[in-house]
Amino acid sequence: MNQPLIQLRAVSKRYGVGATELMALKGIYLDIAAGEFVAIMGPSGSGKSTAMNILGCLDTPTGGQYLFKGAHVEALSRDQRARLRRRFLGFVFQGFNLLARTSAQENVELPLLYRGDSAAARRGAAAKALQDVGLGGWEQHTPAELSGGQQQRVAIARAIVTQPAVVLADEPTGNLDSQRSHEIMGLLLALNRDHGITVLMVTHEPDMAAYAHRMVHFLDGRISRDELNPKATVAAPAELSLAVTT
C-alpha cells in the first residue's frame, strides 16, 4: 500500500499555560492520500483552522507527529518548513490577499520571486497559471479591475504557479456570491481531477463541501466524523468551464 501523502499522529496544539491554557487540538489522527479532495468542516473553535495551519506549515504542533511524504515536519526548523511550503504547498484565502496596485501577472509571480526564479521563468509560469484558471489576456489587470470571482482565480493561479502537491484553501468562496462560488469550486475540482493536485479546503458551507470526495468534521479539538462523500458534486460542464465571468 502506498504511504499517505500526509499523516497526523496524535497531533495536539496547546495555547497558553495555567488558567489561560487552551487545547485547540487533542490528539488528532488523520491520513490524506495524494490526489484527494478533502473538505474540513466544523464550528468556530472546533480546531479546523488550527489543523490547517499545522498542515500548511504555518504553525507547529505541541505534541505528536506530522509526516509529509514520510518526512517529520514537526522536527524541521523554521527555514526548512518555509522551503517545504515553497516547494510543495499552495494557499488560497477567503480574502484573496492580492497586492492592490500590482497586476494579475505580478501577483501570480510572487511565489516564484520568493523562490529565486529568473524573471523569464516567472513570466512564463505565471502566464501559464493564469491561462489554466481562465484568465489568459487579463495579465495586466489590477485587482480593482477584476470581479471577485476573477480575483479568486488570480489567487488560485498564484497558488498553483509553483506546481504544488497540495493546495490548502481556507474558505475560498466565503466572499463570493452563489454563482461565483460554484465557478470557483468547479475550478478547484478540475485542478484536482485533471492535474492531480491534492486539495484541502476549510469550509462551513455544506454545498461547497459537497464537491469534495471526503469530509472531515472537527468538534472541540477532535475529529468527530471522517467520511467519504459518495454523492460528491459533479459540476455541470458550464460550471467546470474556465471561461471568465465578469
NUTOR-753392 format. One record per residue: residue in one letter; x, y, z of N, C-alpha, C, O in turn; residue number from 1. Coordinates in steps of 0.001 Angstrom, whole numbers, plus 500000, padded with zeros to 6 digits. Each point is the difference from the previous one (the first is absolute). Layout:
! NUTOR-753392
(A (X Y Z) (X Y Z) (X Y Z) (X Y Z) NUM)
...
! end
This chain:
! NUTOR-753392
(M (500844 498807 500000) (499156 501193 500000) (500884 501250 500000) (500986 500066 500734) 1)
(N (498660 500925 498441) (500756 501231 499957) (499860 500770 501311) (498935 500020 500616) 2)
(Q (502153 500606 499790) (499966 500815 501210) (499165 501249 499756) (500119 500618 498942) 3)
(P (499032 499770 502019) (499244 501243 499828) (500927 501189 499780) (501116 500029 500519) 4)
(L (498420 500944 498714) (500770 501218 499796) (500184 500744 501319) (501081 500507 500303) 5)
(I (497827 499546 500481) (499993 500718 501277) (499548 499055 501097) (499039 499249 499826) 6)
(Q (501654 500788 501305) (499613 499210 501168) (500109 500859 501252) (501050 500581 500277) 7)
(L (497865 499493 500470) (500031 500595 501332) (499850 498877 501009) (499102 499165 499890) 8)
(R (501787 500821 501095) (500006 498936 500996) (499953 500615 501397) (500992 500550 500477) 9)
(A (497846 499354 500175) (499807 500511 501367) (500403 501470 500106) (500604 500412 500990) 10)
(V (499061 500369 497994) (500399 501408 499979) (499133 500798 500970) (498772 499928 499974) 11)
(S (501908 500837 500883) (499307 500891 500924) (500569 501406 499844) (501123 500191 499534) 12)
(K (498065 500787 500872) (500453 501390 499980) (499443 500699 501215) (498790 500033 500226) 13)
(R (502135 500534 500568) (499620 500692 501213) (500410 501465 499878) (501113 500321 499583) 14)
(Y (497968 500548 500788) (500292 501429 500084) (499892 500436 501454) (499066 499608 500699) 15)
(G (501886 501202 499759) (499944 500506 501364) (500427 498968 501020) (500270 498845 499668) 16)
(V (499788 501589 501579) (500355 499112 501106) (499119 500310 501198) (499424 501082 500106) 17)
(G (500485 497957 500786) (499246 500208 501234) (498540 500292 499740) (499332 499281 499258) 18)
(A (500174 501791 501365) (498581 500331 499898) (499594 500405 498590) (498826 499916 499642) 19)
(T (502150 500528 499549) (499681 500439 498644) (500225 498895 498961) (499863 500238 498800) 20)
(E (500479 498569 501656) (500310 498922 499063) (498772 499613 499174) (498890 499876 500518) 21)
(L (501344 499941 498197) (498956 499542 499078) (500576 498896 499139) (501011 500196 499325) 22)
(M (498357 498652 500694) (500396 498895 499135) (499184 500098 498715) (498838 499595 499953) 23)
(A (501786 500945 499014) (499289 500177 498733) (499867 498689 499242) (499014 499782 499296) 24)
(L (501977 499344 500847) (499950 498666 499405) (500355 498982 501067) (500906 500219 500804) 25)
(K (498370 498655 499201) (500123 499031 501087) (500287 498605 499444) (499163 499102 500092) 26)
(G (502022 500727 499334) (500407 498670 499556) (499367 499581 498691) (499306 498986 499935) 27)
(I (500934 501798 499015) (499381 499751 498702) (500759 498934 499224) (501229 500030 499930) 28)
(Y (498038 499031 499488) (500543 499027 499057) (499317 500230 498654) (498772 500019 499915) 29)
(L (502034 500156 499028) (499421 500273 498689) (500983 499581 498917) (501176 500357 500054) 30)
(D (498345 498886 498963) (500774 499654 498806) (499338 500626 498791) (498776 499967 499871) 31)
(I (502029 500607 499237) (499502 500565 498755) (500862 499462 498871) (501220 500163 500008) 32)
(A (498146 499199 499027) (500713 499426 498868) (500215 501046 498917) (499233 500956 499886) 33)
(A (501807 498859 499325) (500240 500885 498862) (498798 499939 499061) (499491 498921 499698) 34)
(G (500061 502253 499841) (498897 500068 499052) (498624 500077 500615) (499006 500048 499275) 35)
(E (500905 499964 502042) (498689 500139 500631) (499516 501456 499954) (500791 500936 499890) 36)
(F (497894 499219 500197) (499363 501305 500179) (499225 499893 501304) (498970 499329 500066) 37)
(V (501533 501340 500981) (499467 499843 501349) (499429 501320 500493) (500674 501029 499958) 38)
(A (498086 498940 500509) (499390 501159 500655) (500153 499833 501501) (499668 498953 500557) 39)
(I (500839 502088 500095) (500169 500005 501452) (498963 500944 500580) (499982 501188 499678) 40)
(M (499156 498282 501178) (498842 500738 500467) (499935 500002 501520) (500658 499202 500668) 41)
(G (498534 501713 499867) (499801 500065 501438) (499646 501405 500421) (500294 500956 499283) 42)
(P (499077 499184 501875) (499631 501336 500486) (501224 500800 500424) (501100 499458 500111) 43)
(S (498701 501837 500123) (501071 500851 500493) (500553 499430 501303) (499239 499617 500890) 44)
(G (502092 500328 499219) (500631 499467 501198) (500128 498495 500033) (500399 499435 501019) 45)
(S (499268 499900 497878) (500039 498534 499979) (501401 499447 499814) (500247 498829 500290) 46)
(G (500685 502006 499224) (501364 499541 499759) (500349 499859 498534) (501143 499687 499668) 47)
(K (497894 500537 499441) (500270 499778 498575) (501032 500978 499449) (500850 499606 499201) 48)
(S (499093 501651 501206) (500973 500973 499502) (501388 499736 500575) (501005 500170 499310) 49)
(T (499049 499418 501943) (501289 499635 500597) (500611 498829 499247) (501197 499998 499713) 50)
(A (497986 499011 499969) (500495 498849 499243) (500515 500421 498630) (501038 499516 499550) 51)
(M (498240 501387 499784) (500438 500462 498684) (501309 500775 500099) (500859 499870 499128) 52)
(N (499306 500934 501920) (501254 500732 500171) (501175 499051 500189) (501097 500255 499503) 53)
(I (498672 498658 501212) (501054 499008 500186) (500273 499269 498683) (501157 499792 499634) 54)
(L (497789 499823 499662) (500175 499326 498717) (500733 500885 499002) (500767 499505 499173) 55)
(G (498998 501808 500901) (500645 500934 499091) (501356 500469 500467) (500582 500898 499391) 56)
(C (499941 498516 501682) (501309 500369 500553) (500053 501458 500430) (501071 500606 500020) 57)
(L (497774 499960 500324) (499940 501349 500537) (500073 499995 501520) (500201 501044 500620) 58)
(D (499635 497780 499978) (500074 499830 501446) (500544 498606 500262) (500049 499169 499093) 59)
(T (500354 500575 502126) (500554 498697 500362) (499173 499389 501125) (499456 500729 500829) 60)
(P (500441 497951 499213) (499242 499370 501079) (500752 500049 501322) (501230 500043 500029) 61)
(T (498017 499951 501056) (500601 499897 501329) (500466 498579 500253) (501031 499779 500635) 62)
(G (498213 499266 498871) (500351 498595 500161) (499570 499199 498796) (499197 500464 499191) 63)
(G (501335 498331 500685) (499645 499130 498891) (500910 500186 498806) (500996 500720 500071) 64)
(Q (498661 498629 498832) (500832 499977 498807) (499199 500435 498774) (498825 499667 499849) 65)
(Y (501848 501088 499282) (499444 500383 498699) (500997 499543 498938) (501119 500505 499924) 66)
(L (498458 498537 499265) (500853 499486 498941) (499468 500452 498637) (498817 499853 499693) 67)
(F (502098 500705 499497) (499668 500391 498632) (500965 499277 499076) (501212 500209 500065) 68)
(K (498243 498938 499073) (500837 499139 499149) (501003 499225 500852) (501128 499755 499574) 69)
(G (498456 499866 501621) (500838 499206 500883) (500964 500787 500851) (500637 499430 500885) 70)
(A (499494 501881 498875) (500921 500828 500780) (499288 500559 501220) (498834 500387 499919) 71)
(H (501857 499657 501208) (499416 500497 501247) (500045 501529 500012) (501033 500599 500298) 72)
(V (497845 500014 499377) (499931 501453 499898) (500188 500648 501371) (500584 501078 500105) 73)
(E (498923 498268 500939) (500089 500600 501344) (501445 500150 500460) (500288 500759 500925) 74)
(A (500620 498512 498422) (501412 500068 500378) (500795 500990 499143) (501194 500192 500230) 75)
(L (498160 500434 498791) (500710 500909 499108) (500189 501369 500646) (499213 500409 500854) 76)
(S (501822 500282 498734) (500204 501383 500428) (499033 500914 499255) (499345 499578 499047) 77)
(R (500571 501672 501390) (499124 500963 499322) (500390 500157 498536) (499126 500040 499133) 78)
(D (502161 500050 500578) (500453 500145 498619) (499667 498764 499178) (499631 500114 498831) 79)
(Q (500495 498711 501766) (499672 498770 499280) (498511 499926 499706) (499600 499556 498924) 80)
(R (499573 500877 502029) (498554 500018 499747) (499651 500992 498898) (499117 499740 499183) 81)
(A (501577 501399 500794) (499762 500986 498949) (500351 499422 498637) (499288 500240 499025) 82)
(R (501792 499007 500896) (500371 499375 498722) (498977 498962 499588) (499682 499880 498816) 83)
(L (499794 499365 502145) (498947 499028 499689) (498767 500704 499447) (499408 499552 499019) 84)
(R (500205 501562 501621) (498842 500764 499510) (500221 500463 498562) (499125 499847 499148) 85)
(R (502050 500720 500592) (500267 500544 498669) (499997 498915 498930) (499602 500249 498862) 86)
(R (500835 498562 501494) (500137 498941 498997) (498726 499190 499805) (499689 499603 498877) 87)
(F (499574 500148 502192) (498919 499024 499916) (498596 500549 500231) (499027 499330 499656) 88)
(L (500835 501875 500918) (498694 500470 500441) (499603 501289 499290) (500835 500865 499734) 89)
(G (497856 499244 499961) (499421 501238 499495) (498827 500387 500883) (499327 499133 500557) 90)
(F (500422 502173 499574) (498992 500483 500935) (498987 500892 499287) (500358 500844 499178) 91)
(V (498368 498949 501156) (498907 500853 499512) (499223 500465 501223) (499590 499188 500830) 92)
(F (500205 502141 499279) (499359 500564 501182) (498655 500625 499649) (499749 500374 498854) 93)
(Q (499398 499730 502151) (498682 500600 499814) (500103 501421 499468) (499221 500401 499136) 94)
(G (501738 500361 501379) (500111 501417 499639) (500877 500267 498803) (500358 501153 499758) 95)
(F (500007 497824 499476) (500797 500095 498771) (501462 500360 500289) (500907 499371 499454) 96)
(N (499337 501655 501415) (501364 500400 500373) (500852 500377 498799) (501168 499621 499916) 97)
(L (498245 501130 499152) (500750 500489 498845) (500562 501388 500292) (499409 500764 500764) 98)
(L (501718 499558 498638) (500570 501338 500124) (499213 500946 499106) (499893 499777 498794) 99)
(A (499556 501279 501797) (498992 500820 499325) (500536 500723 498767) (499292 500104 498999) 100)
(R (501924 500390 501050) (500533 500814 498900) (500870 499178 499048) (500771 500546 499210) 101)
(T (499091 498155 500880) (500844 499088 499231) (499148 499202 499031) (498896 499582 500349) 102)
(S (501592 500203 498453) (499231 499295 498976) (499776 498542 500385) (500677 499467 500878) 103)
(A (498375 499904 498459) (499760 498577 500213) (501282 499203 499750) (500350 499113 500778) 104)
(Q (500339 501212 498138) (501249 499319 499668) (501003 500096 501155) (500588 498995 500399) 105)
(E (499601 502201 500127) (500986 500208 501061) (499563 499336 501298) (500839 499483 500737) 106)
(N (497860 500521 499557) (499507 499297 501186) (500309 498514 499920) (500419 499391 500985) 107)
(V (499374 500029 497844) (500223 498560 499837) (501491 499670 500046) (500382 498909 500424) 108)
(E (500447 502016 499148) (501447 499768 500008) (500605 499977 501399) (501099 499476 500182) 109)
(L (498210 501081 500807) (500610 500201 501320) (500640 498738 500600) (501141 500070 500455) 110)
(P (498163 498776 499565) (500649 498827 500608) (501290 499612 499284) (500928 499488 500626) 111)
(L (499131 500752 498076) (501195 499669 499235) (501122 501000 500279) (501179 499648 499977) 112)
(L (498436 501603 500285) (500982 501014 500383) (500648 499622 501325) (501220 500073 500149) 113)
(Y (497936 499515 500830) (500533 499590 501298) (500905 498772 499867) (500944 499815 500767) 114)
(R (498738 499348 498229) (500783 498774 499795) (501312 500268 499281) (500895 499155 499983) 115)
(G (499211 502043 499415) (501237 500360 499328) (500048 499649 498537) (501086 499969 499421) 116)
(D (497762 499760 499942) (499981 499688 498570) (500356 501236 499177) (499827 501129 500459) 117)
(S (500660 498657 498347) (500353 501105 499116) (498750 500728 499523) (498896 499458 500059) 118)
(A (501284 501778 499465) (498859 500793 499519) (499304 499308 498845) (498770 499983 499942) 119)
(A (501994 499445 499138) (499397 499332 498849) (499195 498776 500434) (498901 499762 499499) 120)
(A (501652 499466 501433) (499290 498819 500497) (498717 500402 500719) (498968 499342 499862) 121)
(R (501106 501753 500916) (498812 500465 500719) (498901 500413 499022) (498840 499627 500170) 122)
(R (501528 501140 498813) (499004 500469 499038) (499312 498839 499296) (498777 499982 499862) 123)
(G (502008 499063 499702) (499423 498862 499288) (499083 499162 500867) (498911 499616 499574) 124)
(A (501532 500099 501656) (499197 499164 500899) (498728 500714 500428) (498942 499378 500095) 125)
(A (501150 501936 500166) (498813 500758 500411) (498990 500085 498874) (498799 499865 500235) 126)
(A (501673 500358 498535) (499082 500059 498855) (499268 498676 499826) (498802 499984 499716) 127)
(K (501920 498897 500455) (499357 498693 499871) (498983 499773 501114) (498907 499493 499746) 128)
(A (501444 500876 501486) (499072 499811 501117) (498734 500818 499791) (498903 499512 500271) 129)
(L (501225 501716 499256) (498819 500824 499722) (499174 499393 498874) (498771 500023 500047) 130)
(Q (501892 499441 498955) (499277 499314 498931) (499244 498804 500553) (498857 499754 499617) 131)
(D (501774 499503 501281) (499380 498798 500572) (498730 500320 500783) (499102 499162 500086) 132)
(V (500812 502044 500489) (498799 500362 500765) (499038 500876 499182) (499061 500582 500544) 133)
(G (501187 499502 498148) (499067 500713 499141) (500208 501492 499928) (499076 500726 499632) 134)
(L (502116 499762 500710) (500249 501437 499992) (501074 500399 498992) (500657 501028 500166) 135)
(G (499523 498169 498796) (500881 500409 498928) (499496 501300 499381) (498815 500120 499687) 136)
(G (502069 500845 500136) (499605 501307 499481) (499712 501028 501072) (499813 501178 499696) 137)
(W (500148 498390 501568) (499715 500907 501119) (501249 500268 500839) (499896 500499 501121) 138)
(E (501264 499180 498353) (501231 500044 500789) (500303 501383 500581) (500514 500097 501114) 139)
(Q (499179 500960 498156) (500404 501345 500426) (498922 500732 500798) (500181 501165 500353) 140)
(H (498711 498173 499932) (498943 500630 500784) (500343 499949 501486) (500532 499003 500490) 141)
(T (499161 502075 500219) (500179 500035 501448) (498762 499424 500672) (498962 499869 499351) 142)
(P (501117 499782 501940) (498824 499463 500689) (498781 500907 499909) (498878 499501 499914) 143)
(A (501310 501818 500101) (498857 500915 499924) (499262 499891 498677) (498837 500391 499900) 144)
(E (501828 499084 499093) (499399 499860 498673) (499394 498619 499783) (499564 499679 498895) 145)
(L (500407 499503 502154) (499507 498636 499899) (498828 499787 500950) (499923 500631 501053) 146)
(S (499171 498480 498569) (498901 499623 500889) (500537 499139 501141) (501151 499565 499972) 147)
(G (497998 500194 501037) (500410 499143 501108) (500388 498609 499534) (500998 499442 500456) 148)
(G (498211 499995 498632) (500322 498675 499479) (501313 499977 499251) (500770 499046 500112) 149)
(Q (499492 502017 499115) (501271 500081 499282) (501170 500170 500960) (501069 499429 499785) 150)
(Q (498732 501358 501279) (501068 500159 500986) (500340 498662 500653) (501169 499695 500235) 151)
(Q (497798 499509 500056) (500278 498703 500605) (500697 499078 499003) (500805 499159 500401) 152)
(R (498901 500984 498313) (500718 499224 498983) (501484 500390 499977) (500873 499142 499873) 153)
(V (499397 502154 500250) (501403 500445 500087) (500658 499364 501222) (501136 499531 499921) 154)
(A (498153 500452 501209) (500543 499400 501216) (500277 498511 499810) (500996 499480 500503) 155)
(I (498126 499841 498774) (500217 498575 499737) (501187 499810 499053) (500802 499083 500177) 156)
(A (499304 501797 498810) (501166 499937 499108) (501287 500178 500790) (500984 499302 499757) 157)
(R (499007 501636 501191) (501173 500211 500853) (500312 498742 500813) (501165 499669 500223) 158)
(A (497785 499633 500217) (500197 498795 500806) (500578 498850 499189) (500747 499184 500540) 159)
(I (498921 500733 498166) (500428 498848 499199) (501225 500296 499137) (500513 499100 499336) 160)
(V (499969 502157 500661) (501097 500356 499096) (501282 499240 500320) (500833 499805 499115) 161)
(T (499339 499764 502121) (501185 499243 500390) (499826 498499 499765) (500880 499209 500339) 162)
(Q (497981 500402 499080) (499662 498595 499776) (500056 499211 501314) (500748 499029 500117) 163)
(P (498457 501397 500866) (500055 499358 501320) (499347 498628 500000) (499195 499678 499126) 164)
(A (501163 499526 501861) (499328 498725 500212) (498639 500200 500649) (499071 499226 499767) 165)
(V (500815 501828 501057) (498793 500237 500794) (499597 501467 499894) (500841 500894 500091) 166)
(V (497860 499344 499716) (499437 501338 500144) (499138 500003 501252) (499097 499176 500148) 167)
(L (501190 501765 500755) (499208 500183 501213) (499125 501229 499799) (500510 501108 499832) 168)
(A (498194 498701 500186) (499046 501081 499736) (499189 500263 501263) (499296 499121 500497) 169)
(D (500814 502105 500014) (499322 500382 501237) (498771 500843 499650) (500128 501179 499667) 170)
(E (498693 498224 500408) (498741 500670 499648) (500133 500727 498655) (499774 501208 499933) 171)
(P (500588 498074 498999) (500307 500683 498734) (498805 500674 499342) (500174 500835 499113) 172)
(T (498609 498813 501313) (498803 500616 499414) (499296 500928 500971) (498894 500464 499721) 173)
(G (501735 499816 501422) (499330 500758 501059) (499619 501409 499608) (499052 500549 500562) 174)
(N (501659 500069 498481) (499705 501373 499587) (499316 500072 498637) (499963 501060 499376) 175)
(L (499495 497813 500164) (499426 499960 498664) (498511 499677 500054) (499521 499370 500944) 176)
(D (499753 501073 498024) (498592 499639 499904) (499879 498549 499547) (501000 499343 499711) 177)
(S (497765 500167 500232) (499775 498576 499744) (500552 499563 498642) (500656 498963 499903) 178)
(Q (499084 501815 499062) (500459 499613 498670) (501519 499947 499930) (500567 499032 499494) 179)
(R (500102 502019 501018) (501458 500029 499968) (500582 498908 500889) (501052 499440 499691) 180)
(S (498263 500251 501422) (500469 498938 500889) (500055 498668 499268) (500988 499271 500095) 181)
(H (497946 500414 499173) (499985 498730 499275) (501023 499988 498869) (500559 498950 499686) 182)
(E (499691 502202 499700) (501041 500068 498976) (501372 499690 500595) (500783 499251 499415) 183)
(I (499503 501329 501749) (501295 499756 500645) (500118 498546 500436) (501066 499399 499870) 184)
(M (497845 500028 500649) (500058 498598 500401) (500190 499096 498787) (500721 499005 500071) 185)
(G (498634 501340 498815) (500219 499233 498781) (501442 500059 499554) (500551 499009 499520) 186)
(L (500067 502158 500638) (501404 500154 499639) (500894 499154 500904) (500892 499308 499509) 187)
(L (498882 500739 501795) (500791 499170 500923) (499820 498517 499694) (500953 499222 500049) 188)
(L (497811 500399 499634) (499730 498602 499667) (500753 499594 498742) (500556 498904 499931) 189)
(A (499462 501983 499068) (500708 499699 498762) (501506 499895 500229) (500650 499122 499433) 190)
(L (499908 501760 501388) (501425 499925 500307) (500341 498693 500711) (501030 499384 499728) 191)
(N (498102 500207 501174) (500196 498739 500708) (499902 498815 499043) (500830 499092 500033) 192)
(R (498156 500929 499124) (499746 498872 499111) (501011 499922 498856) (500503 498923 499682) 193)
(D (499788 502212 499710) (500802 500002 498780) (501501 500133 500252) (500806 499556 499183) 194)
(H (499573 501051 501942) (501416 500218 500294) (500497 499179 501190) (501190 500014 500315) 195)
(G (497894 499271 500344) (500409 499152 501114) (500407 500740 501248) (500661 499432 500869) 196)
(I (498944 501870 499242) (500352 500784 501177) (499113 499591 501173) (498776 499962 499870) 197)
(T (501828 499736 501257) (499243 499715 501214) (499424 501317 500516) (500719 500990 500128) 198)
(V (497983 499014 500167) (499335 501215 500470) (499472 499770 501411) (499240 499064 500248) 199)
(L (501175 501809 500674) (499471 500003 501362) (499283 501328 500193) (500612 501062 499882) 200)
(M (498117 498884 500407) (499187 501215 500034) (499229 500113 501309) (499240 499101 500361) 201)
(V (500959 502003 500343) (499163 500321 501151) (498756 500713 499499) (500095 500961 499238) 202)
(T (498748 498572 501187) (498752 500665 499634) (498946 499713 501055) (500027 498958 500655) 203)
(H (499038 501981 499504) (498849 499750 500866) (498730 499846 499168) (498901 499898 500544) 204)
(E (501262 500088 498109) (498851 499947 499105) (499810 498582 499455) (500842 499527 499236) 205)
(P (498087 499790 501134) (499795 498622 499545) (499961 499849 498482) (500458 498988 499469) 206)
(D (498995 502015 499820) (499925 499857 498546) (501370 500131 499355) (500209 499481 498903) 207)
(M (500728 501198 501744) (501366 500050 499498) (500748 498711 500377) (500757 499458 499195) 208)
(A (499025 500065 502020) (500623 498742 500428) (499548 498831 499143) (500706 498997 499892) 209)
(A (498117 501126 499495) (499462 498918 499175) (500867 499708 498783) (499870 498934 499398) 210)
(Y (501012 501988 500226) (500915 499749 498885) (501123 499048 500384) (500611 499383 499128) 211)
(A (499667 500491 502164) (501136 499208 500460) (499679 498510 499971) (498844 499588 500091) 212)
(H (502213 499620 499778) (499840 498544 500027) (499862 499484 501437) (499527 498888 500234) 213)
(R (500897 501946 500718) (500060 499557 501393) (499778 501201 500898) (500442 501106 499688) 214)
(M (498874 498682 501425) (499713 501087 500930) (500474 499605 501400) (499622 498958 500536) 215)
(V (501219 501907 500038) (500535 499778 501345) (499412 501071 500905) (500216 501193 499785) 216)
(H (499047 498380 501221) (499307 500919 500903) (500749 500106 501322) (500339 498994 500623) 217)
(F (499916 502261 499798) (500654 500259 501278) (498979 500497 501016) (499048 500702 499659) 218)
(L (501173 498914 501608) (499167 500480 501095) (500825 499946 501279) (500525 498949 500370) 219)
(D (499583 502191 500297) (500695 500087 501293) (501415 499431 499945) (500427 499288 500909) 220)
(G (500292 501031 498024) (501399 499604 499906) (500250 498580 499565) (501142 499539 499996) 221)
(R (497796 499757 499636) (500138 498614 499550) (499279 499811 498666) (499144 500800 499623) 222)
(I (501213 498135 499677) (499252 499622 498797) (498786 499210 500449) (500121 498908 500556) 223)
(S (498708 501658 499196) (498768 499339 500435) (499454 499045 498940) (499280 499053 500316) 224)
(R (501071 501206 498429) (499489 499151 498907) (500922 500149 498801) (500405 501111 499657) 225)
(D (499925 497781 499711) (500840 499986 498799) (499321 499051 499026) (499965 498788 500217) 226)
(E (499500 501772 498713) (499147 499193 499129) (500258 500294 498527) (500271 501134 499606) 227)
(L (499633 497800 499593) (500017 500182 498558) (498685 500608 499564) (498973 499819 500654) 228)
(N (501062 500892 498254) (498803 500663 499479) (499578 499313 498705) (500457 500387 498924) 229)
(P (498680 498600 501160) (499607 499267 498787) (499207 500859 499029) (499851 499648 498830) 230)
(K (499643 501476 501654) (499210 500884 499142) (500761 501283 499681) (499400 501064 499847) 231)
(A (501931 498829 500054) (500810 501175 499683) (499457 500674 498759) (499707 499343 499001) 232)
(T (500159 501967 501064) (499428 500761 498898) (500851 499843 498752) (501214 500200 500030) 233)
(V (498144 499444 498888) (500633 500009 498689) (499463 501223 499287) (498848 500024 499566) 234)
(A (502000 501000 500314) (499530 501261 499445) (499571 499836 498561) (500564 499203 499251) 235)
(A (498431 501561 500376) (499543 500023 498619) (501094 500590 499126) (500849 500743 500494) 236)
(P (499146 498939 498205) (501055 500519 499125) (500176 501510 500105) (501130 500487 499969) 237)
(A (497781 500260 500155) (500122 501458 500096) (500751 500407 501251) (500735 500987 499999) 238)
(E (499077 498243 501082) (500667 500339 501239) (501482 499656 499966) (500805 500636 500680) 239)
(L (499560 498343 498517) (501396 499622 499902) (500735 500794 498937) (501221 499899 499883) 240)
(S (498056 500881 499347) (500645 500813 498976) (500935 501005 500656) (499699 500544 501062) 241)
(L (501432 499695 498298) (500948 500973 500497) (499770 501369 499377) (500817 500905 500171) 242)
(A (498079 499254 499109) (499707 501282 499390) (499793 501055 501091) (499436 499714 501056) 243)
(V (501022 501488 498678) (499925 501076 500982) (498593 500568 500063) (499373 500285 498980) 244)
(T (500147 499873 502259) (498724 500676 500224) (500277 501342 500624) (500725 500083 500991) 245)
(T (498719 500963 498457) (500244 501335 500539) (498933 500368 501001) (500035 501093 500565) 246)
! end
